Amino acid sequence: MAVPHAVFVVLLRLIHTAVLAGHVIRPLAALCGAAAVLLLPPAAPYIGVAAVIAALATIGVLMVVITFPAAARRH
């Protein structure tokens, strides 16, 4: 569950870089998101599966949301 999500976060950043002239998602944000996605599942016994799923969903949403201000500045 975590590896495909982390790959998605990194690919999202790479695709934005390839399609757009500049960086929409900052590299540090993408790497932090991918690292958080990979570190959350081992914490499931301590914080619960529901908390891990909620955190993974939140990271996915935040990765999309952080692109909006950058995209707005470009137009």
PDB file with SEQRES, HELIX, SHEET and CRYST1 records, atoms N, CA, C and O in Angstrom:
SEQRES   1 A   75  MET ALA VAL PRO HIS ALA VAL PHE VAL VAL LEU LEU ARG          
SEQRES   2 A   75  LEU ILE HIS THR ALA VAL LEU ALA GLY HIS VAL ILE ARG          
SEQRES   3 A   75  PRO LEU ALA ALA LEU CYS GLY ALA ALA ALA VAL LEU LEU          
SEQRES   4 A   75  LEU PRO PRO ALA ALA PRO TYR ILE GLY VAL ALA ALA VAL          
SEQRES   5 A   75  ILE ALA ALA LEU ALA THR ILE GLY VAL LEU MET VAL VAL          
SEQRES   6 A   75  ILE THR PHE PRO ALA ALA ALA ARG ARG HIS                      
HELIX    1 AA1 ALA A    2  VAL A   19  1                                  18    
HELIX    2 AA2 PRO A   27  LEU A   39  1                                  13    
HELIX    3 AA3 PRO A   41  ALA A   43  5                                   3    
HELIX    4 AA4 ALA A   44  ILE A   47  1                                   4    
HELIX    5 AA5 VAL A   49  VAL A   65  1                                  17    
HELIX    6 AA6 THR A   67  ARG A   74  1                                   8    
CRYST1    1.000    1.000    1.000  90.00  90.00  90.00 P 1           1          
ATOM      1  N   MET A   1       0.828  -1.184   0.000  1.00  0.00           N  
ATOM      2  CA  MET A   1       0.000   0.000   0.000  1.00  0.00           C  
ATOM      3  C   MET A   1       0.874   1.251   0.000  1.00  0.00           C  
ATOM      4  O   MET A   1       0.547   2.217  -0.688  1.00  0.00           O  
ATOM      5  N   ALA A   2       1.946   1.262   0.730  1.00  0.00           N  
ATOM      6  CA  ALA A   2       2.756   2.471   0.854  1.00  0.00           C  
ATOM      7  C   ALA A   2       3.673   2.686  -0.340  1.00  0.00           C  
ATOM      8  O   ALA A   2       3.865   3.823  -0.770  1.00  0.00           O  
ATOM      9  N   VAL A   3       4.231   1.636  -0.873  1.00  0.00           N  
ATOM     10  CA  VAL A   3       5.183   1.793  -1.966  1.00  0.00           C  
ATOM     11  C   VAL A   3       4.511   2.388  -3.210  1.00  0.00           C  
ATOM     12  O   VAL A   3       5.058   3.328  -3.785  1.00  0.00           O  
ATOM     13  N   PRO A   4       3.350   1.885  -3.650  1.00  0.00           N  
ATOM     14  CA  PRO A   4       2.719   2.520  -4.800  1.00  0.00           C  
ATOM     15  C   PRO A   4       2.345   3.985  -4.539  1.00  0.00           C  
ATOM     16  O   PRO A   4       2.429   4.821  -5.438  1.00  0.00           O  
ATOM     17  N   HIS A   5       1.940   4.282  -3.329  1.00  0.00           N  
ATOM     18  CA  HIS A   5       1.589   5.660  -2.990  1.00  0.00           C  
ATOM     19  C   HIS A   5       2.836   6.547  -3.039  1.00  0.00           C  
ATOM     20  O   HIS A   5       2.776   7.658  -3.565  1.00  0.00           O  
ATOM     21  N   ALA A   6       3.941   6.084  -2.510  1.00  0.00           N  
ATOM     22  CA  ALA A   6       5.188   6.855  -2.550  1.00  0.00           C  
ATOM     23  C   ALA A   6       5.664   7.041  -3.986  1.00  0.00           C  
ATOM     24  O   ALA A   6       6.140   8.116  -4.354  1.00  0.00           O  
ATOM     25  N   VAL A   7       5.537   6.006  -4.783  1.00  0.00           N  
ATOM     26  CA  VAL A   7       5.910   6.118  -6.198  1.00  0.00           C  
ATOM     27  C   VAL A   7       5.028   7.153  -6.888  1.00  0.00           C  
ATOM     28  O   VAL A   7       5.512   7.927  -7.714  1.00  0.00           O  
ATOM     29  N   PHE A   8       3.741   7.172  -6.558  1.00  0.00           N  
ATOM     30  CA  PHE A   8       2.829   8.163  -7.124  1.00  0.00           C  
ATOM     31  C   PHE A   8       3.280   9.578  -6.768  1.00  0.00           C  
ATOM     32  O   PHE A   8       3.278  10.463  -7.623  1.00  0.00           O  
ATOM     33  N   VAL A   9       3.661   9.792  -5.528  1.00  0.00           N  
ATOM     34  CA  VAL A   9       4.089  11.126  -5.093  1.00  0.00           C  
ATOM     35  C   VAL A   9       5.316  11.573  -5.880  1.00  0.00           C  
ATOM     36  O   VAL A   9       5.385  12.718  -6.328  1.00  0.00           O  
ATOM     37  N   VAL A  10       6.273  10.685  -6.048  1.00  0.00           N  
ATOM     38  CA  VAL A  10       7.486  11.032  -6.797  1.00  0.00           C  
ATOM     39  C   VAL A  10       7.169  11.231  -8.274  1.00  0.00           C  
ATOM     40  O   VAL A  10       7.668  12.172  -8.891  1.00  0.00           O  
ATOM     41  N   LEU A  11       6.348  10.360  -8.845  1.00  0.00           N  
ATOM     42  CA  LEU A  11       5.985  10.503 -10.255  1.00  0.00           C  
ATOM     43  C   LEU A  11       5.170  11.769 -10.505  1.00  0.00           C  
ATOM     44  O   LEU A  11       5.305  12.394 -11.556  1.00  0.00           O  
ATOM     45  N   LEU A  12       4.336  12.148  -9.557  1.00  0.00           N  
ATOM     46  CA  LEU A  12       3.579  13.394  -9.688  1.00  0.00           C  
ATOM     47  C   LEU A  12       4.530  14.567  -9.852  1.00  0.00           C  
ATOM     48  O   LEU A  12       4.309  15.446 -10.685  1.00  0.00           O  
ATOM     49  N   ARG A  13       5.563  14.576  -9.070  1.00  0.00           N  
ATOM     50  CA  ARG A  13       6.551  15.642  -9.151  1.00  0.00           C  
ATOM     51  C   ARG A  13       7.315  15.585 -10.478  1.00  0.00           C  
ATOM     52  O   ARG A  13       7.537  16.619 -11.108  1.00  0.00           O  
ATOM     53  N   LEU A  14       7.713  14.397 -10.901  1.00  0.00           N  
ATOM     54  CA  LEU A  14       8.451  14.259 -12.144  1.00  0.00           C  
ATOM     55  C   LEU A  14       7.616  14.638 -13.354  1.00  0.00           C  
ATOM     56  O   LEU A  14       8.121  15.255 -14.293  1.00  0.00           O  
ATOM     57  N   ILE A  15       6.344  14.273 -13.336  1.00  0.00           N  
ATOM     58  CA  ILE A  15       5.464  14.611 -14.453  1.00  0.00           C  
ATOM     59  C   ILE A  15       5.252  16.117 -14.526  1.00  0.00           C  
ATOM     60  O   ILE A  15       5.270  16.691 -15.615  1.00  0.00           O  
ATOM     61  N   HIS A  16       5.053  16.754 -13.394  1.00  0.00           N  
ATOM     62  CA  HIS A  16       4.895  18.208 -13.400  1.00  0.00           C  
ATOM     63  C   HIS A  16       6.152  18.884 -13.931  1.00  0.00           C  
ATOM     64  O   HIS A  16       6.067  19.877 -14.653  1.00  0.00           O  
ATOM     65  N   THR A  17       7.307  18.355 -13.580  1.00  0.00           N  
ATOM     66  CA  THR A  17       8.558  18.934 -14.060  1.00  0.00           C  
ATOM     67  C   THR A  17       8.695  18.748 -15.566  1.00  0.00           C  
ATOM     68  O   THR A  17       9.160  19.650 -16.262  1.00  0.00           O  
ATOM     69  N   ALA A  18       8.298  17.599 -16.068  1.00  0.00           N  
ATOM     70  CA  ALA A  18       8.430  17.324 -17.492  1.00  0.00           C  
ATOM     71  C   ALA A  18       7.427  18.114 -18.321  1.00  0.00           C  
ATOM     72  O   ALA A  18       7.747  18.546 -19.428  1.00  0.00           O  
ATOM     73  N   VAL A  19       6.234  18.305 -17.808  1.00  0.00           N  
ATOM     74  CA  VAL A  19       5.176  18.956 -18.583  1.00  0.00           C  
ATOM     75  C   VAL A  19       5.282  20.485 -18.513  1.00  0.00           C  
ATOM     76  O   VAL A  19       5.064  21.172 -19.511  1.00  0.00           O  
ATOM     77  N   LEU A  20       5.613  21.005 -17.345  1.00  0.00           N  
ATOM     78  CA  LEU A  20       5.658  22.438 -17.146  1.00  0.00           C  
ATOM     79  C   LEU A  20       7.098  22.932 -17.190  1.00  0.00           C  
ATOM     80  O   LEU A  20       8.036  22.180 -16.929  1.00  0.00           O  
ATOM     81  N   ALA A  21       7.252  24.197 -17.521  1.00  0.00           N  
ATOM     82  CA  ALA A  21       8.600  24.761 -17.641  1.00  0.00           C  
ATOM     83  C   ALA A  21       9.310  24.848 -16.292  1.00  0.00           C  
ATOM     84  O   ALA A  21      10.524  24.659 -16.219  1.00  0.00           O  
ATOM     85  N   GLY A  22       8.572  25.127 -15.238  1.00  0.00           N  
ATOM     86  CA  GLY A  22       9.185  25.284 -13.921  1.00  0.00           C  
ATOM     87  C   GLY A  22       8.718  24.216 -12.958  1.00  0.00           C  
ATOM     88  O   GLY A  22       7.965  23.312 -13.321  1.00  0.00           O  
ATOM     89  N   HIS A  23       9.171  24.334 -11.737  1.00  0.00           N  
ATOM     90  CA  HIS A  23       8.784  23.388 -10.701  1.00  0.00           C  
ATOM     91  C   HIS A  23       7.478  23.817 -10.069  1.00  0.00           C  
ATOM     92  O   HIS A  23       7.369  24.942  -9.580  1.00  0.00           O  
ATOM     93  N   VAL A  24       6.492  22.947 -10.071  1.00  0.00           N  
ATOM     94  CA  VAL A  24       5.232  23.223  -9.395  1.00  0.00           C  
ATOM     95  C   VAL A  24       5.278  22.629  -7.994  1.00  0.00           C  
ATOM     96  O   VAL A  24       4.924  23.285  -7.014  1.00  0.00           O  
ATOM     97  N   ILE A  25       5.708  21.409  -7.917  1.00  0.00           N  
ATOM     98  CA  ILE A  25       5.880  20.766  -6.619  1.00  0.00           C  
ATOM     99  C   ILE A  25       7.372  20.813  -6.299  1.00  0.00           C  
ATOM    100  O   ILE A  25       8.196  20.293  -7.052  1.00  0.00           O  
ATOM    101  N   ARG A  26       7.700  21.429  -5.201  1.00  0.00           N  
ATOM    102  CA  ARG A  26       9.106  21.544  -4.839  1.00  0.00           C  
ATOM    103  C   ARG A  26       9.675  20.162  -4.531  1.00  0.00           C  
ATOM    104  O   ARG A  26       8.984  19.312  -3.970  1.00  0.00           O  
ATOM    105  N   PRO A  27      10.942  19.940  -4.900  1.00  0.00           N  
ATOM    106  CA  PRO A  27      11.542  18.620  -4.675  1.00  0.00           C  
ATOM    107  C   PRO A  27      11.515  18.194  -3.202  1.00  0.00           C  
ATOM    108  O   PRO A  27      11.261  17.029  -2.898  1.00  0.00           O  
ATOM    109  N   LEU A  28      11.771  19.120  -2.306  1.00  0.00           N  
ATOM    110  CA  LEU A  28      11.766  18.775  -0.888  1.00  0.00           C  
ATOM    111  C   LEU A  28      10.380  18.335  -0.431  1.00  0.00           C  
ATOM    112  O   LEU A  28      10.257  17.400   0.359  1.00  0.00           O  
ATOM    113  N   ALA A  29       9.346  18.996  -0.917  1.00  0.00           N  
ATOM    114  CA  ALA A  29       7.980  18.620  -0.549  1.00  0.00           C  
ATOM    115  C   ALA A  29       7.649  17.222  -1.058  1.00  0.00           C  
ATOM    116  O   ALA A  29       7.036  16.430  -0.344  1.00  0.00           O  
ATOM    117  N   ALA A  30       8.050  16.919  -2.280  1.00  0.00           N  
ATOM    118  CA  ALA A  30       7.782  15.595  -2.846  1.00  0.00           C  
ATOM    119  C   ALA A  30       8.539  14.511  -2.082  1.00  0.00           C  
ATOM    120  O   ALA A  30       7.987  13.446  -1.806  1.00  0.00           O  
ATOM    121  N   LEU A  31       9.788  14.773  -1.744  1.00  0.00           N  
ATOM    122  CA  LEU A  31      10.567  13.778  -1.012  1.00  0.00           C  
ATOM    123  C   LEU A  31      10.048  13.588   0.409  1.00  0.00           C  
ATOM    124  O   LEU A  31      10.016  12.467   0.917  1.00  0.00           O  
ATOM    125  N   CYS A  32       9.645  14.677   1.045  1.00  0.00           N  
ATOM    126  CA  CYS A  32       9.072  14.558   2.395  1.00  0.00           C  
ATOM    127  C   CYS A  32       7.762  13.776   2.360  1.00  0.00           C  
ATOM    128  O   CYS A  32       7.497  12.948   3.231  1.00  0.00           O  
ATOM    129  N   GLY A  33       6.947  14.050   1.342  1.00  0.00           N  
ATOM    130  CA  GLY A  33       5.693  13.310   1.202  1.00  0.00           C  
ATOM    131  C   GLY A  33       5.936  11.832   0.968  1.00  0.00           C  
ATOM    132  O   GLY A  33       5.270  10.986   1.566  1.00  0.00           O  
ATOM    133  N   ALA A  34       6.889  11.517   0.098  1.00  0.00           N  
ATOM    134  CA  ALA A  34       7.197  10.108  -0.175  1.00  0.00           C  
ATOM    135  C   ALA A  34       7.765   9.419   1.066  1.00  0.00           C  
ATOM    136  O   ALA A  34       7.427   8.271   1.353  1.00  0.00           O  
ATOM    137  N   ALA A  35       8.621  10.116   1.793  1.00  0.00           N  
ATOM    138  CA  ALA A  35       9.190   9.531   3.012  1.00  0.00           C  
ATOM    139  C   ALA A  35       8.108   9.287   4.061  1.00  0.00           C  
ATOM    140  O   ALA A  35       8.098   8.248   4.722  1.00  0.00           O  
ATOM    141  N   ALA A  36       7.204  10.244   4.208  1.00  0.00           N  
ATOM    142  CA  ALA A  36       6.120  10.079   5.185  1.00  0.00           C  
ATOM    143  C   ALA A  36       5.234   8.896   4.809  1.00  0.00           C  
ATOM    144  O   ALA A  36       4.800   8.135   5.674  1.00  0.00           O  
ATOM    145  N   VAL A  37       4.971   8.748   3.517  1.00  0.00           N  
ATOM    146  CA  VAL A  37       4.139   7.634   3.055  1.00  0.00           C  
ATOM    147  C   VAL A  37       4.814   6.298   3.361  1.00  0.00           C  
ATOM    148  O   VAL A  37       4.142   5.337   3.734  1.00  0.00           O  
ATOM    149  N   LEU A  38       6.118   6.230   3.209  1.00  0.00           N  
ATOM    150  CA  LEU A  38       6.832   4.979   3.467  1.00  0.00           C  
ATOM    151  C   LEU A  38       6.992   4.691   4.955  1.00  0.00           C  
ATOM    152  O   LEU A  38       7.083   3.530   5.356  1.00  0.00           O  
ATOM    153  N   LEU A  39       7.026   5.740   5.776  1.00  0.00           N  
ATOM    154  CA  LEU A  39       7.226   5.538   7.213  1.00  0.00           C  
ATOM    155  C   LEU A  39       5.928   5.285   7.988  1.00  0.00           C  
ATOM    156  O   LEU A  39       5.969   4.785   9.113  1.00  0.00           O  
ATOM    157  N   LEU A  40       4.800   5.619   7.407  1.00  0.00           N  
ATOM    158  CA  LEU A  40       3.533   5.460   8.129  1.00  0.00           C  
ATOM    159  C   LEU A  40       3.101   4.008   8.358  1.00  0.00           C  
ATOM    160  O   LEU A  40       2.720   3.680   9.482  1.00  0.00           O  
ATOM    161  N   PRO A  41       3.138   3.129   7.366  1.00  0.00           N  
ATOM    162  CA  PRO A  41       2.645   1.762   7.596  1.00  0.00           C  
ATOM    163  C   PRO A  41       3.326   1.014   8.740  1.00  0.00           C  
ATOM    164  O   PRO A  41       2.636   0.297   9.465  1.00  0.00           O  
ATOM    165  N   PRO A  42       4.635   1.138   8.945  1.00  0.00           N  
ATOM    166  CA  PRO A  42       5.211   0.445  10.107  1.00  0.00           C  
ATOM    167  C   PRO A  42       4.691   0.971  11.449  1.00  0.00           C  
ATOM    168  O   PRO A  42       4.819   0.298  12.472  1.00  0.00           O  
ATOM    169  N   ALA A  43       4.112   2.161  11.444  1.00  0.00           N  
ATOM    170  CA  ALA A  43       3.570   2.731  12.682  1.00  0.00           C  
ATOM    171  C   ALA A  43       2.152   2.244  12.968  1.00  0.00           C  
ATOM    172  O   ALA A  43       1.581   2.589  14.003  1.00  0.00           O  
ATOM    173  N   ALA A  44       1.577   1.449  12.071  1.00  0.00           N  
ATOM    174  CA  ALA A  44       0.194   0.993  12.226  1.00  0.00           C  
ATOM    175  C   ALA A  44      -0.075   0.272  13.549  1.00  0.00           C  
ATOM    176  O   ALA A  44      -1.132   0.491  14.140  1.00  0.00           O  
ATOM    177  N   PRO A  45       0.830  -0.574  14.038  1.00  0.00           N  
ATOM    178  CA  PRO A  45       0.540  -1.220  15.328  1.00  0.00           C  
ATOM    179  C   PRO A  45       0.424  -0.233  16.490  1.00  0.00           C  
ATOM    180  O   PRO A  45      -0.222  -0.522  17.497  1.00  0.00           O  
ATOM    181  N   TYR A  46       1.047   0.916  16.343  1.00  0.00           N  
ATOM    182  CA  TYR A  46       1.051   1.898  17.425  1.00  0.00           C  
ATOM    183  C   TYR A  46      -0.069   2.925  17.308  1.00  0.00           C  
ATOM    184  O   TYR A  46      -0.658   3.326  18.312  1.00  0.00           O  
ATOM    185  N   ILE A  47      -0.366   3.356  16.061  1.00  0.00           N  
ATOM    186  CA  ILE A  47      -1.374   4.411  15.887  1.00  0.00           C  
ATOM    187  C   ILE A  47      -2.673   3.889  15.292  1.00  0.00           C  
ATOM    188  O   ILE A  47      -3.671   4.609  15.266  1.00  0.00           O  
ATOM    189  N   GLY A  48      -2.677   2.666  14.820  1.00  0.00           N  
ATOM    190  CA  GLY A  48      -3.884   2.070  14.252  1.00  0.00           C  
ATOM    191  C   GLY A  48      -3.938   2.193  12.742  1.00  0.00           C  
ATOM    192  O   GLY A  48      -3.417   3.141  12.154  1.00  0.00           O  
ATOM    193  N   VAL A  49      -4.576   1.221  12.134  1.00  0.00           N  
ATOM    194  CA  VAL A  49      -4.683   1.182  10.675  1.00  0.00           C  
ATOM    195  C   VAL A  49      -5.504   2.354  10.157  1.00  0.00           C  
ATOM    196  O   VAL A  49      -5.169   2.937   9.125  1.00  0.00           O  
ATOM    197  N   ALA A  50      -6.569   2.703  10.858  1.00  0.00           N  
ATOM    198  CA  ALA A  50      -7.414   3.823  10.419  1.00  0.00           C  
ATOM    199  C   ALA A  50      -6.621   5.125  10.397  1.00  0.00           C  
ATOM    200  O   ALA A  50      -6.789   5.934   9.485  1.00  0.00           O  
ATOM    201  N   ALA A  51      -5.771   5.333  11.379  1.00  0.00           N  
ATOM    202  CA  ALA A  51      -4.949   6.550  11.414  1.00  0.00           C  
ATOM    203  C   ALA A  51      -3.943   6.563  10.269  1.00  0.00           C  
ATOM    204  O   ALA A  51      -3.678   7.616   9.690  1.00  0.00           O  
ATOM    205  N   VAL A  52      -3.389   5.417   9.944  1.00  0.00           N  
ATOM    206  CA  VAL A  52      -2.440   5.330   8.829  1.00  0.00           C  
ATOM    207  C   VAL A  52      -3.145   5.648   7.517  1.00  0.00           C  
ATOM    208  O   VAL A  52      -2.628   6.409   6.700  1.00  0.00           O  
ATOM    209  N   ILE A  53      -4.317   5.070   7.315  1.00  0.00           N  
ATOM    210  CA  ILE A  53      -5.075   5.322   6.084  1.00  0.00           C  
ATOM    211  C   ILE A  53      -5.452   6.792   5.989  1.00  0.00           C  
ATOM    212  O   ILE A  53      -5.346   7.392   4.920  1.00  0.00           O  
ATOM    213  N   ALA A  54      -5.890   7.372   7.091  1.00  0.00           N  
ATOM    214  CA  ALA A  54      -6.242   8.795   7.094  1.00  0.00           C  
ATOM    215  C   ALA A  54      -5.020   9.659   6.799  1.00  0.00           C  
ATOM    216  O   ALA A  54      -5.120  10.644   6.068  1.00  0.00           O  
ATOM    217  N   ALA A  55      -3.881   9.300   7.355  1.00  0.00           N  
ATOM    218  CA  ALA A  55      -2.658  10.071   7.114  1.00  0.00           C  
ATOM    219  C   ALA A  55      -2.200   9.937   5.661  1.00  0.00           C  
ATOM    220  O   ALA A  55      -1.747  10.915   5.067  1.00  0.00           O  
ATOM    221  N   LEU A  56      -2.313   8.749   5.088  1.00  0.00           N  
ATOM    222  CA  LEU A  56      -1.952   8.556   3.682  1.00  0.00           C  
ATOM    223  C   LEU A  56      -2.853   9.381   2.771  1.00  0.00           C  
ATOM    224  O   LEU A  56      -2.383   9.997   1.814  1.00  0.00           O  
ATOM    225  N   ALA A  57      -4.133   9.392   3.067  1.00  0.00           N  
ATOM    226  CA  ALA A  57      -5.068  10.203   2.280  1.00  0.00           C  
ATOM    227  C   ALA A  57      -4.753  11.679   2.426  1.00  0.00           C  
ATOM    228  O   ALA A  57      -4.805  12.428   1.451  1.00  0.00           O  
ATOM    229  N   THR A  58      -4.427  12.100   3.641  1.00  0.00           N  
ATOM    230  CA  THR A  58      -4.094  13.508   3.879  1.00  0.00           C  
ATOM    231  C   THR A  58      -2.842  13.913   3.109  1.00  0.00           C  
ATOM    232  O   THR A  58      -2.792  15.006   2.544  1.00  0.00           O  
ATOM    233  N   ILE A  59      -1.854  13.066   3.082  1.00  0.00           N  
ATOM    234  CA  ILE A  59      -0.634  13.365   2.331  1.00  0.00           C  
ATOM    235  C   ILE A  59      -0.945  13.502   0.845  1.00  0.00           C  
ATOM    236  O   ILE A  59      -0.439  14.405   0.179  1.00  0.00           O  
ATOM    237  N   GLY A  60      -1.774  12.606   0.332  1.00  0.00           N  
ATOM    238  CA  GLY A  60      -2.165  12.704  -1.076  1.00  0.00           C  
ATOM    239  C   GLY A  60      -2.878  14.006  -1.386  1.00  0.00           C  
ATOM    240  O   GLY A  60      -2.611  14.641  -2.406  1.00  0.00           O  
ATOM    241  N   VAL A  61      -3.780  14.398  -0.509  1.00  0.00           N  
ATOM    242  CA  VAL A  61      -4.515  15.657  -0.710  1.00  0.00           C  
ATOM    243  C   VAL A  61      -3.559  16.844  -0.603  1.00  0.00           C  
ATOM    244  O   VAL A  61      -3.632  17.768  -1.414  1.00  0.00           O  
ATOM    245  N   LEU A  62      -2.676  16.831   0.374  1.00  0.00           N  
ATOM    246  CA  LEU A  62      -1.741  17.945   0.551  1.00  0.00           C  
ATOM    247  C   LEU A  62      -0.805  18.087  -0.639  1.00  0.00           C  
ATOM    248  O   LEU A  62      -0.453  19.205  -1.014  1.00  0.00           O  
ATOM    249  N   MET A  63      -0.397  16.984  -1.235  1.00  0.00           N  
ATOM    250  CA  MET A  63       0.469  17.069  -2.408  1.00  0.00           C  
ATOM    251  C   MET A  63      -0.239  17.751  -3.566  1.00  0.00           C  
ATOM    252  O   MET A  63       0.393  18.459  -4.350  1.00  0.00           O  
ATOM    253  N   VAL A  64      -1.526  17.549  -3.677  1.00  0.00           N  
ATOM    254  CA  VAL A  64      -2.291  18.224  -4.730  1.00  0.00           C  
ATOM    255  C   VAL A  64      -2.529  19.685  -4.355  1.00  0.00           C  
ATOM    256  O   VAL A  64      -2.409  20.572  -5.199  1.00  0.00           O  
ATOM    257  N   VAL A  65      -2.866  19.934  -3.093  1.00  0.00           N  
ATOM    258  CA  VAL A  65      -3.178  21.296  -2.648  1.00  0.00           C  
ATOM    259  C   VAL A  65      -1.969  22.218  -2.755  1.00  0.00           C  
ATOM    260  O   VAL A  65      -2.124  23.392  -3.092  1.00  0.00           O  
ATOM    261  N   ILE A  66      -0.778  21.715  -2.478  1.00  0.00           N  
ATOM    262  CA  ILE A  66       0.386  22.596  -2.542  1.00  0.00           C  
ATOM    263  C   ILE A  66       0.715  23.020  -3.969  1.00  0.00           C  
ATOM    264  O   ILE A  66       1.493  23.952  -4.172  1.00  0.00           O  
ATOM    265  N   THR A  67       0.133  22.344  -4.957  1.00  0.00           N  
ATOM    266  CA  THR A  67       0.361  22.763  -6.340  1.00  0.00           C  
ATOM    267  C   THR A  67      -0.490  23.973  -6.713  1.00  0.00           C  
ATOM    268  O   THR A  67      -0.137  24.698  -7.642  1.00  0.00           O  
ATOM    269  N   PHE A  68      -1.594  24.210  -6.018  1.00  0.00           N  
ATOM    270  CA  PHE A  68      -2.485  25.304  -6.400  1.00  0.00           C  
ATOM    271  C   PHE A  68      -1.853  26.691  -6.290  1.00  0.00           C  
ATOM    272  O   PHE A  68      -1.945  27.459  -7.247  1.00  0.00           O  
ATOM    273  N   PRO A  69      -1.214  27.053  -5.171  1.00  0.00           N  
ATOM    274  CA  PRO A  69      -0.596  28.381  -5.130  1.00  0.00           C  
ATOM    275  C   PRO A  69       0.500  28.550  -6.182  1.00  0.00           C  
ATOM    276  O   PRO A  69       0.627  29.616  -6.784  1.00  0.00           O  
ATOM    277  N   ALA A  70       1.279  27.514  -6.398  1.00  0.00           N  
ATOM    278  CA  ALA A  70       2.345  27.595  -7.403  1.00  0.00           C  
ATOM    279  C   ALA A  70       1.753  27.747  -8.791  1.00  0.00           C  
ATOM    280  O   ALA A  70       2.272  28.511  -9.605  1.00  0.00           O  
ATOM    281  N   ALA A  71       0.679  27.032  -9.072  1.00  0.00           N  
ATOM    282  CA  ALA A  71       0.040  27.141 -10.382  1.00  0.00           C  
ATOM    283  C   ALA A  71      -0.617  28.510 -10.544  1.00  0.00           C  
ATOM    284  O   ALA A  71      -0.613  29.066 -11.642  1.00  0.00           O  
ATOM    285  N   ALA A  72      -1.173  29.050  -9.487  1.00  0.00           N  
ATOM    286  CA  ALA A  72      -1.823  30.370  -9.557  1.00  0.00           C  
ATOM    287  C   ALA A  72      -0.789  31.457  -9.821  1.00  0.00           C  
ATOM    288  O   ALA A  72      -1.071  32.420 -10.534  1.00  0.00           O  
ATOM    289  N   ARG A  73       0.394  31.315  -9.260  1.00  0.00           N  
ATOM    290  CA  ARG A  73       1.445  32.309  -9.489  1.00  0.00           C  
ATOM    291  C   ARG A  73       1.910  32.299 -10.931  1.00  0.00           C  
ATOM    292  O   ARG A  73       2.381  33.316 -11.441  1.00  0.00           O  
ATOM    293  N   ARG A  74       1.782  31.170 -11.587  1.00  0.00           N  
ATOM    294  CA  ARG A  74       2.266  31.044 -12.968  1.00  0.00           C  
ATOM    295  C   ARG A  74       1.340  31.737 -13.964  1.00  0.00           C  
ATOM    296  O   ARG A  74       1.766  32.068 -15.070  1.00  0.00           O  
ATOM    297  N   HIS A  75       0.088  31.959 -13.592  1.00  0.00           N  
ATOM    298  CA  HIS A  75      -0.875  32.553 -14.541  1.00  0.00           C  
ATOM    299  C   HIS A  75      -1.063  33.999 -14.305  1.00  0.00           C  
ATOM    300  O   HIS A  75      -1.836  34.645 -15.013  1.00  0.00           O  
TER     301      HIS A  75                                                      
END                                                                             
